[in-house]
Amino acid sequence: MTQSNGNDTNGQNSESSATAHQTQVALVGKVIAITGANRGIGLGIANSCLSNGAAQVFSIDVGETGDDFAAVQKKYPSQLHAIKADVTKEDTITAALDQIIEQAGGLHGVVANAGRTKHKPALDFTTEEIDQLWSINLYGSFYTARAAARAFIKQGVKGSIVFTASMASYRPNKRVPSAPYGASKAGVKNMTHTLAMEWAQYNIRVNSVSPGLVKTAMTYWVEQQPDWEQQLKYYGGMPRLADIEELGGAYVYLLSDAASYTTSIDIPVNGVIGIC
């Protein structure tokens, strides 16, 4: 058996003890940008970030804000903001992040969440419909991540990027398949692993979250299906859709310093196992 050198061991212990790692899952003092956060899952992520101590959260969205956004703003005065930008145009995302850094004094985490869905048989998709899905879900996610990485490198910040992928990247939705949507989200999950490998040298972490069925404007039809109760009995799992806020913990963890050695992973949040 080889015996360790005492001096080397002491040196390693000293170095280890000198490094203080964050063990609390919190975002105290952090500035976070989230694409597509004017409503839906993105707004739920914003709410979760703010409730876990984020100093400022910025929604980067092409649309207008609504009552739900105003309600979160009222809950966290002067901490939630909206900036208009189009994720399919990289220059507008870059400009939005530059504005955030100037306004908030820094940027620590970016969630590439903006996306859209459309379900129909593969043989019926038009080229225009496929382009719309991929331009937002795939290209938009890539442009957002690249703009974020450049901003982190410029600041010298150990930044965190979190993609919103989907359980559709693991398996098809048996009831309402969408090959282009699933393909776009599978691409997002692949980018997670590849970009994590490329950008580790800059101390940038890249991860993703894969939601299952969540209560949003895009999934209103799910619980209206006449055989919904029967589906739940067949598939098992938690017999309900997720509330938006139930996704937040996964994003908060990945954005926090408690995840300082966590990169290139996907966290599935899918209580209704097997349906999607």
N, C-alpha and C positions, 0 to 999 in steps of 0.2 A: 504494500500500500504506500502511495506517495504522500509524504508529509508536507503540509503547506508551510511556506516560509513565514515566520512570525511577523517580520517587518512588513511584508506585502499585505498580509491579512489586516494588520493594524491600519495600514494606509488606506485600504479599501473601506474599512469600517469608518474611518474618519471622513473619507469622501462621501460615503453614503449618509452619515449622520449630518453632514453639512448641508445636504439637499433637503429642503423642507417641501414636502408634497402636500397638495390640497386634498383633503379627504372628505370635505363637505361638498355635497352636490348643490351648488348655488352659483348665481351669476352676478354677484355683488360687484357693482362698478363697471360692468361690461356694457358695451354698445353693440347691439345686434341688429342686422338688417335681414328682412324676410321678404322674398318676392311673393306676390299674390296674397298679401295678408290683409287686404281690405275687408275680407269676409272669409267664411268657411274655415278649413283646416289651418290656413295661414294665420288668421286672426286668433284662433285657439292657441296656436304656438306662441304668438305675441303675448297673449294673456298669461300663459304659463311662464314665459320668460320674465315678465314684469312681476308676477307673484313670487318669483324666486330671486328677486333682488336686482334684475337688470336695471342699469341706470337709464338707458334710453333704448327704445325699439323703434325701428323705421320700417314701415311697409312700403315696398316698391311695387307699384301696381299700375296697370294701364287704365283701370276703371276708376270710378268715383267711390268714395266712402259712403256708408249708409248708417242707419240707426245703431246697428250692432257695434260698428267701429266707434261711434260717438259714445256709446255706453262704456266701452273699455277706456276710452280717453278720459271720461269723467271719473272713472275709478282710479286712474293713475294720471293726475293732472300734470301736463307739461312733460310727459315721458313717452307718449305714443304719438308718432308722426307719420304722415303720408307723403310720399314723393312719387310723381308720375314718371314712368319709364316703361319701355317695351322690351321685354326680355329677348325678343327675336332680333333686336338690334343692339349689338354689343356696345356701341359707343354710348347709347343712352344709359346702359347699366353702369358703365365706367363713370359717366358724369354724375349719376345718382350717388355712387359710393364716394366720389370725390366731395360731393356736397355734404354727405353725412360726416365725413372726416373733418371738414372745415367747421361744420355746425356743432358737432358733438366733441370734437377734439381727439377722435380716434375711432377705430373699428376693430372689434375683436372676434365677431362671429357672423357668418352669413348662412342663411337657410335658402337653398334653391328649391322653392316650393311651388312656384307658379306652374299651372298645368291645366289641361282640359281632357275630357273623355268623350268618346262616342262609341256606342255599341251597335253593331250590325254585322251580318254575315260578311266574311272576307270578300266573297264574290260581288258584293253590292257596293263596296267602298269606291268612291271616286278618287281620282288623283288629287283633286283639290282637298278633299277631306283628310286624306293621308298626310298631305303637306301641312295642313293646319295642326294636326296632332303632333307631328314630328318637329315642326318649327318651334312650338312652345315647349313641349315635354322634353325633347332631346336637345335640340340646338340651344334653346333658351337656358336649359340647365347648364350646358357646357359653357356658354358665354358668361353666365352668372358666376360660375365657379372660377373661370379664368380671370375675370375682372376682380374677383375677391382675392385670388392668389396674388395678383399684381399689387393690389392695395396692401396686403399683409407684408409682402416683401419690401415694399417701399417704406412702410412704417417700421419694419424690423419687429413685427408682432408675431407671436406664436398663435396664429389664427386657427379657427375651426370652421370647416365647411360641412354642412349637413344637407344632403339631398332628400327630397321626398320621392321615394320610389313607390312600389305598390306590391301587394301580394300577387297581382297579376303578372309580376316578373318571375314568380315561382311556378305558377300553374294557371291555366285558363279559368275564367269564370264560366262555369258549366251552363248557367242559365242564359247569360247574354255575352257571348264571346266577342272579343274585339282584338283581332290579331295585330293591327297597327298600334293600338294603345299598349298592349302587353309588350310588344317589341320595343316601343319607346321607353318603357319603364325598365325593361331588361337592359337596355342600353345605359340607362342612368345607373343601374346597379353595377354594371361593368366599369363605368367611368369612376365610380367610387373606389374600386380596387386599384385601377390603373393610376388615377391621379394621386391617390394616397402614396403609392410607390414613388411616383415622380417628385412629389412635393415634400416628402419627409425630410429631404435635405434642407428645406427652409423652415423646418419645425411647424409645418402646416398639416393639420390632421383633416382627413376627409372620410366621412361616414355617411350612412343613409338610414332612413326609417321606412319600413314598408307597411303602411296601414292596410287593414282589411276593409270591411264595410263600416263606414262612418256616417253618422247622420249629417248630411249636408244637402244643399239644394240639388246636387247632382244625383243623390241616391234616394230621393223622396219615394220613388216607385217601388223600392225593394219591399218595404213592409206592406205595400198595397197589393202585392201578388196574392191571388186567392188561395194558393197553397203554401203561403209563407210559414204557417205553423207546422205544416207537415215537413217542409224543408228542414226546419230547425230540429225536429225529432230525428230526421234521417241523418243529418250531418253531425249532430252533437255540438259540443262546445257551449259557449255562453249564449243563451237564447235571446239575443238582442243585438242591435247595432251599437257601435261605440259612440259615446258622446265625444265631441271634438276635443274637450279638455283632457280626455283620457289618453290622448297621444302625446301630450305635452311633456310628460316625464322623460320619455326617450330622447326628445330633442334637447331638453334642459341638461340631461346628463352628458350628451355628446358635445354640447357647447361649453360645458363647465371644465374647470381645471382639474376636477376629480377624474376626468377622462384623459389626462395628459399622456397616457401610454396606449390610448385606444384609437386605432385608426384602421381603415380598410374593412370595417364591418358593416353589416346591415342588421337592424333590429326589427323583426316582424312584430307588429302589434295587431294581432288577429284573433280576438276571442272566439269568434264564430268559425272554428276550425273547419276547413274543407269547403266552405261555400264559395270562397273566392280563390 
